[in-house]
Amino acid sequence: MIFKIEAVQRKTERKSDLNKLRKEGFIPAVVYGKGIEPLDITMDKTEFMKLYKKSFNELVFYEVMVGGIEYHTLLKERQIHPVSREILHVDFMVVPHDQMIELDIPLKFVGTPEGVKEGGIMDVVRRTLRIQCLEKNIPQDIEVDISNLQIGEAFHVHQLPEDKWNVKDNPENALVTIQAKKVETAAAPAEETKAEEPAPGATESQEMK
């Protein structure tokens, strides 16, 4: 999937300048990559979020247009506000056509496991896989056939068929597991006991907020 977005070059020197841009409805960003000077840019927040919300669990290229020049990029990093969860800053990495790059590709699980048909529960451990390849060989997603998995079995990275990319994740990492359904048992009635008083100086632990 390819999205096109317009941006303008920015010259911000202070943190207050960035905060002002955000209040005015813009997102500061940077375009970087091998062989080019990092380019500070600003883009319309509304337009970017429309595109961004369409890209969940999919590999998306962004064609960023700045001053008549188009940059073929991937969204590499996002800075998120810890409370509001608003996107504060974005990094776009220019994708070289003739060099190997590393990136995370969505996994697409295909088939219904035999273990699930027998009452087991499927636990998805990983939803992306890190690979290294040329730009022309980047897959939209990686299919994982899990139809033969039985209860107690898992599908590991090393079980994936070879393709036009190098897998960078640990070969022993599990991608999905099939677990037996837990059987609930009735608890035996407990004998009535006198509540113990807390030891001197002891307090109840509280979760940090």
C-alpha positions in Angstrom: 0.0 0.0 0.0 1.3 3.5 -0.9 0.1 6.8 0.6 1.0 10.2 -0.7 1.3 13.2 1.7 2.3 16.8 1.2 4.7 18.4 3.7 6.7 21.6 4.0 10.2 22.1 5.2 10.4 23.7 8.7 12.9 25.7 10.7 12.3 25.2 14.4 14.9 26.0 16.9 13.1 25.7 20.2 10.7 23.3 21.9 8.1 26.0 22.1 8.2 26.3 18.3 7.2 22.6 18.0 4.5 23.0 20.6 3.1 25.9 18.7 3.0 23.9 15.5 1.1 21.1 17.2 -1.5 23.5 18.7 -2.0 24.8 15.1 -2.9 21.3 13.9 0.5 20.1 12.5 2.8 17.3 13.2 6.6 17.9 13.0 8.5 15.1 11.3 11.9 14.3 9.8 12.9 12.6 6.5 16.2 10.8 6.7 18.2 8.1 4.9 21.6 7.1 3.6 23.1 9.7 1.3 20.7 12.5 2.2 20.8 15.2 4.9 18.0 14.9 7.4 15.1 17.1 6.4 12.9 18.6 9.0 9.3 18.9 7.8 5.8 19.7 9.0 2.6 18.0 7.8 -1.1 18.5 8.4 -2.2 16.4 11.3 -5.7 15.6 10.0 -4.4 14.4 6.6 -1.7 12.3 8.2 -4.1 10.7 10.7 -6.6 9.7 8.0 -3.8 7.8 6.3 -2.2 6.4 9.4 -5.5 4.9 10.7 -5.8 2.9 7.4 -2.4 1.3 7.9 -2.8 -0.7 11.1 -1.3 -4.3 10.6 -0.3 -3.5 7.1 3.0 -2.5 5.4 2.7 1.0 4.0 5.0 3.2 2.0 4.7 7.0 2.3 5.5 9.1 -0.7 6.4 12.4 1.1 6.3 15.4 -1.2 8.5 18.3 0.0 9.2 21.4 -2.3 8.5 19.4 -5.5 10.7 16.5 -4.5 9.2 13.1 -3.7 10.7 10.9 -1.1 9.9 7.1 -1.1 9.7 6.3 2.6 8.6 4.0 5.4 7.2 5.3 8.7 10.1 4.2 11.0 9.5 5.8 14.4 6.7 7.6 16.3 6.8 9.8 19.4 3.6 9.3 21.4 2.4 11.5 24.3 2.3 9.3 27.4 -1.1 10.5 28.6 -3.1 11.8 25.6 -1.6 9.2 23.2 -1.4 11.9 20.5 1.4 11.5 17.9 4.0 14.2 18.7 6.6 13.5 16.1 7.2 11.1 13.2 10.4 9.8 11.5 10.2 8.8 7.8 13.1 6.6 6.5 13.9 6.9 2.8 13.9 3.4 1.3 17.0 2.8 -1.0 16.2 0.8 -4.1 19.6 -1.0 -4.3 20.5 -1.6 -0.6 19.4 -4.2 2.0 17.1 -2.8 4.7 15.6 -4.2 7.9 11.9 -3.9 8.7 9.0 -5.6 10.5 6.5 -7.3 8.3 3.0 -8.3 9.4 2.3 -12.0 9.8 -0.9 -13.5 8.2 -2.0 -16.7 9.8 -3.8 -19.0 7.4 -6.0 -22.0 8.3 -7.8 -23.2 11.4 -5.4 -25.4 13.5 -6.5 -29.0 14.1 -5.9 -28.4 17.8 -8.5 -25.5 17.8 -11.0 -27.8 16.2 -10.5 -30.2 19.1 -11.2 -27.5 21.7 -7.7 -26.0 22.1 -6.9 -22.3 22.3 -4.7 -20.5 19.8 -2.3 -18.0 21.4 -0.6 -15.6 18.9 2.8 -14.8 20.2 4.1 -12.6 17.4 2.2 -10.5 14.9 5.3 -9.3 12.9 8.6 -10.7 11.7 11.8 -8.8 11.3 13.4 -9.4 7.9 16.2 -8.0 5.7 15.8 -7.6 2.0 15.9 -5.3 -1.1 13.1 -2.8 -1.5 11.8 -4.7 -4.6 11.4 -7.9 -2.5 9.6 -6.4 0.4 6.4 -8.5 1.0 3.1 -7.0 2.0 2.7 -9.7 4.6 4.1 -13.2 5.4 1.7 -16.1 5.3 2.0 -18.7 8.0 0.0 -22.0 7.5 -1.0 -23.1 10.9 -3.8 -25.6 9.9 -1.8 -28.7 11.0 -1.0 -27.5 14.5 -2.1 -29.9 17.3 -2.8 -29.1 20.9 0.6 -28.6 22.7 2.4 -27.6 19.4 3.8 -24.3 18.3 4.9 -22.8 15.0 8.5 -21.4 15.2 10.4 -19.0 13.0 12.7 -21.7 11.6 9.6 -23.5 10.2 9.0 -20.7 7.7 9.8 -21.6 4.1 12.8 -19.7 2.5 12.1 -16.7 0.4 13.7 -13.6 -1.1 14.6 -12.2 2.3 16.7 -13.0 5.3 14.9 -13.5 8.6 16.5 -11.6 11.5 14.5 -12.9 14.4 15.7 -15.8 16.5 14.9 -19.1 14.7 13.6 -20.6 17.9 11.0 -17.9 18.6 7.4 -19.2 18.6 4.9 -17.3 16.4 1.8 -19.1 17.6 1.0 -21.9 20.1 -2.0 -24.1 20.6 -2.9 -24.7 24.2 -5.3 -27.1 25.9 -8.4 -25.5 27.3 -8.2 -25.1 31.0 -10.8 -27.2 33.0 -12.3 -25.3 35.9 -12.6 -27.4 39.2 -14.8 -26.5 42.2 -12.7 -25.4 45.1 -13.0 -27.4 48.4 -14.8 -25.5 51.2 -12.2 -23.9 53.4 -12.4 -24.3 57.2 -13.3 -21.2 59.1 -10.3 -19.7 60.7 -9.8 -16.7 62.9 -8.4 -13.8 60.8 -4.8 -13.1 61.7 -3.8 -9.6 62.8 -1.1 -8.0 60.7 2.4 -8.1 62.1 3.6 -4.8 63.6 4.7 -2.4 61.0 3.2 -4.4 58.1 1.0 -2.6 55.5 -1.0 -3.6 52.5 0.9 -3.2 49.2 -0.7 -0.8 46.7 -0.2 -0.6 42.9 1.7 2.4 41.8 -0.3 4.7 39.7 
